[in-house]
Amino acid sequence: MLRRLKKQKIVLKSLQIHATHLCNLSCSSCNAFSQFKIKGSLDADTLSTWLKKWEPRVHLEKICLLGGEPTLNPELIDLIRTVYRFFPKKSTQKVLFTNGFYLKNHSGLEKVLRDCQFELRLTVHSDEPHYLSRILPIIEECKRWEGVSFLVYNGSGKNIDGIEFREEKWTKRYHETEGKVVPFEDKNPRSSWEKCPSKFSMQLHDGRIWKCPMITYLRLLKPEVRQDPAWEPYMKYQGIGPDCTDKELLDFSLREDEEICGMCPSKRIDFSKGNPLPKRPKMSSYEG
């Protein structure tokens, strides 16, 4: 996961950044809790401030812009350019993750992705006919984007004819019922870490680096959503800030399982989230 470079930079496998917490879909067991309509978007100046502090200290094998749904942020193109300004080398893989519905809200996005060496990853969330009728034309359009690496991820929990997936199906992350979430209590952090699909998905949020999406965005939930007292120990977690020592950063980067991993299931639980579209979805910009 980690090695030292000549300039004593610490290598992180992956760092993810939320362009926005907003999302137009509602997916059960989202690891960023986006179905609970968390608000807040990132601006390019703030991102620049964060990266200016971390870039001298870390080399990233991969950096991702996502959400939420990143295309809901009107500054998306500026965010992409900001990432490229700090990490222009091809040794850092740069990726935009999206559900695809609002890609065309950003004029010139295809060119910016190509110029800034960003790859495009689109997640398909359902096999419902109405959903597929909307997403299939978007997939076909993205395939025509010249010079932009494009893959489709399977977040539906099902195989769907006619779509070539980079296989990564949806998994259950916590218990969810009646608008409230409850953590797992398997009490086996090592096994939970080994099975976790997000174990190498560190987050850059509020200028700090956090271990994974759930421990990062849990604190953004309304208290009534995370009212179960079992969450209290996890709310104390604060990640690591740019004022940390080299040893603290090294230790943080090397750490695998820890107590906070106990919030997640110790076994992989695949499931289908159903149709993530709202009851009265807005038309995508690909539709008439």
C-alpha positions in Angstrom: 0.0 0.0 0.0 2.8 2.4 0.8 6.4 3.0 -0.1 8.8 5.9 0.2 9.8 8.1 -2.8 13.2 10.0 -3.0 11.6 13.2 -1.8 10.2 11.4 1.2 6.6 11.6 0.0 4.3 8.9 1.3 2.4 6.9 -1.3 -1.3 6.5 -0.8 -3.2 4.0 -2.9 -6.3 6.1 -3.4 -7.7 9.4 -2.2 -11.3 10.4 -2.9 -12.8 13.9 -2.8 -16.5 14.7 -2.8 -17.3 17.4 -5.3 -20.6 17.6 -3.6 -22.6 15.6 -1.1 -25.8 16.2 -3.1 -27.2 13.3 -5.2 -30.1 13.0 -7.6 -30.5 9.3 -6.8 -31.5 7.5 -3.6 -29.5 4.3 -3.1 -29.9 2.2 0.0 -26.7 1.5 1.9 -24.7 4.3 0.1 -21.3 4.4 1.8 -21.6 8.2 1.8 -25.1 8.3 3.1 -26.2 10.3 0.1 -29.8 9.0 0.2 -30.3 11.1 3.3 -29.9 14.3 1.2 -26.8 15.7 2.8 -26.0 19.2 1.5 -22.8 20.9 0.7 -20.5 21.4 -2.3 -16.8 22.0 -2.8 -15.4 25.0 -4.5 -12.1 25.0 -6.5 -10.4 27.6 -4.2 -11.1 25.4 -1.1 -9.8 22.3 -2.9 -6.7 24.2 -3.9 -6.1 25.1 -0.3 -6.4 21.5 0.8 -4.2 20.1 -2.0 -1.5 22.8 -1.5 -1.0 21.5 2.1 -1.0 17.8 1.2 0.7 17.6 -2.2 4.3 18.2 -0.9 3.8 15.2 1.5 2.0 12.5 -0.5 2.2 10.8 -3.8 -1.2 9.5 -4.9 -1.5 6.4 -7.0 -5.1 7.4 -7.7 -7.3 10.5 -7.0 -11.0 10.5 -7.6 -13.7 13.1 -7.8 -17.1 11.8 -6.8 -20.0 12.4 -4.4 -22.9 12.4 -4.0 -23.2 13.1 -7.7 -20.2 15.3 -8.7 -22.0 16.7 -11.8 -24.4 18.5 -9.5 -21.6 20.8 -8.7 -21.5 23.7 -11.2 -17.7 24.1 -10.5 -16.9 20.5 -11.6 -14.7 21.5 -14.5 -12.7 23.9 -12.2 -12.3 21.1 -9.7 -11.0 18.8 -12.4 -8.5 21.4 -13.5 -7.4 22.0 -9.8 -6.7 18.3 -9.3 -4.7 18.2 -12.5 -2.7 21.3 -11.5 -1.4 19.6 -8.3 -1.2 16.0 -9.7 -0.3 16.4 -13.5 1.9 13.3 -13.8 0.5 10.1 -15.4 1.8 8.2 -12.3 -1.3 9.5 -10.6 -4.5 8.0 -12.0 -7.2 10.6 -12.1 -10.9 9.5 -12.1 -14.3 11.0 -12.2 -17.1 8.8 -10.8 -20.7 9.7 -11.8 -24.2 8.3 -12.3 -24.2 10.0 -15.7 -27.5 11.9 -15.6 -26.2 15.4 -15.7 -22.9 15.1 -17.6 -24.1 17.4 -20.4 -24.8 20.2 -17.9 -21.0 20.8 -18.1 -20.1 22.3 -21.5 -16.7 21.1 -22.7 -16.4 18.3 -20.1 -15.2 15.8 -22.7 -12.3 18.0 -23.6 -11.4 18.9 -20.0 -11.3 15.2 -19.1 -9.1 14.5 -22.0 -6.8 17.4 -21.4 -6.5 16.7 -17.7 -6.0 12.9 -18.2 -9.1 12.0 -16.3 -10.9 8.7 -16.7 -14.7 8.5 -16.6 -16.4 5.8 -14.5 -20.2 5.5 -14.7 -22.1 3.4 -12.1 -25.3 1.7 -13.2 -27.6 1.4 -10.2 -30.7 -0.6 -11.3 -32.2 -3.0 -13.8 -35.6 -1.3 -13.6 -36.9 -0.6 -17.2 -37.5 3.1 -16.6 -34.1 3.6 -15.2 -32.5 1.6 -18.0 -34.4 3.6 -20.6 -32.7 6.7 -19.3 -29.2 5.4 -18.6 -28.5 3.4 -21.8 -28.4 6.5 -24.1 -26.0 8.1 -21.7 -23.7 5.1 -21.8 -23.7 5.1 -25.6 -22.9 8.8 -25.7 -20.0 8.4 -23.3 -18.5 5.6 -25.5 -18.1 8.2 -28.2 -16.0 10.5 -26.1 -12.7 10.4 -27.9 -9.5 10.0 -25.9 -11.4 9.5 -22.6 -11.1 6.1 -20.8 -14.6 5.0 -20.0 -15.8 2.0 -17.9 -19.2 1.1 -16.5 -19.5 -0.2 -12.9 -22.2 -2.5 -11.7 -23.9 -1.0 -8.7 -27.2 -2.7 -9.4 -26.6 -6.0 -7.6 -27.7 -7.8 -10.8 -26.4 -8.8 -14.2 -28.0 -6.7 -17.0 -28.0 -7.8 -20.6 -26.5 -5.4 -23.0 -24.1 -3.6 -20.6 -20.5 -4.6 -20.4 -19.5 -4.0 -16.7 -16.4 -3.6 -14.8 -17.8 -5.9 -12.1 -18.3 -4.3 -8.7 -21.7 -5.0 -7.3 -23.5 -3.2 -4.5 -23.0 -4.4 -0.9 -24.8 -3.7 2.4 -22.8 -1.4 4.7 -25.2 -0.8 7.6 -28.7 -1.5 8.8 -31.3 0.9 7.4 -34.9 1.1 8.5 -37.6 3.9 8.8 -35.1 6.6 7.9 -32.5 5.6 10.5 -29.2 3.8 10.3 -27.6 1.4 12.7 -24.0 0.0 12.5 -23.2 -3.7 12.4 -21.8 -5.1 15.6 -20.0 -8.2 14.4 -17.1 -7.2 16.6 -14.5 -8.5 14.2 -12.7 -5.4 12.8 -10.0 -7.5 10.9 -12.6 -9.5 9.0 -14.6 -6.4 8.3 -11.5 -4.6 6.9 -10.6 -7.6 4.7 -14.1 -7.8 3.2 -14.5 -4.0 2.9 -14.8 -2.7 -0.7 -13.7 0.7 0.6 -10.6 -0.3 2.6 -8.4 1.7 0.2 -10.8 4.6 -0.3 -9.3 7.4 1.9 -11.2 10.6 1.8 -10.1 14.3 1.7 -12.7 16.2 3.7 -12.4 19.5 5.6 -8.7 19.5 4.7 -8.1 16.3 6.6 -7.6 12.7 5.4 -10.0 10.1 6.7 -9.8 6.3 6.5 -13.0 5.6 4.5 -16.3 7.2 3.3 -18.5 5.9 6.1 -16.4 7.2 9.0 -16.0 10.5 7.1 -19.6 11.4 6.2 -21.3 9.8 9.2 -20.9 13.1 11.1 -22.9 14.9 8.3 -26.1 13.0 9.0 -28.8 14.6 11.0 -28.8 13.4 14.6 -32.2 11.8 14.3 -30.9 9.6 11.4 -27.9 8.3 13.5 -29.6 8.4 16.9 -28.6 4.9 17.8 -26.0 5.0 20.6 -23.9 2.4 18.9 -22.6 5.2 16.6 -21.2 7.3 19.5 -17.7 5.7 19.6 -17.3 6.2 15.8 -18.2 9.9 16.0 -15.0 10.6 17.9 -12.8 9.7 14.9 -11.1 12.7 13.3 -8.8 11.4 10.7 -5.4 13.1 10.3 -4.6 16.8 9.5 -1.8 18.4 7.5 -0.2 19.5 10.7 0.7 15.9 11.6 4.2 14.7 11.9 5.9 12.5 9.3 5.7 9.5 11.6 2.0 10.1 12.3 1.3 10.2 8.6 3.4 7.1 7.9 1.6 5.2 10.7 -1.8 6.4 9.5 -1.0 5.3 6.0 0.2 1.8 7.0 -2.7 1.1 9.3 -5.1 -1.6 8.1 -7.9 -2.7 10.4 -8.7 -0.7 13.5 -11.6 -0.4 15.9 -13.7 1.9 13.6 -13.8 -1.0 11.1 -16.2 -2.7 13.6 -19.1 -0.6 12.3 -19.2 -2.6 9.1 -20.2 -6.2 8.4 -17.5 -8.9 8.8 -18.9 -10.7 5.7 -19.7 -9.4 2.2 -23.5 -8.9 1.8 -24.5 -8.4 -1.8 -28.0 -7.0 -2.4 -30.1 -5.1 -4.9 -31.1 -1.6 -3.8 -34.1 -1.4 -6.2 -34.9 1.6 -8.3 -32.9 4.6 -7.0 -34.8 7.2 -9.1 -37.0 9.6 -7.1 -40.7 9.2 -7.6 -40.9 12.1 -10.0 -37.5 12.2 -11.5 -36.4 15.3 -13.5 -35.6 14.6 -17.1 -31.9 14.2 -17.8 -30.3 16.6 -20.3 -30.1 13.6 -22.7 -33.9 13.5 -23.0 -36.1 15.5 -25.2 
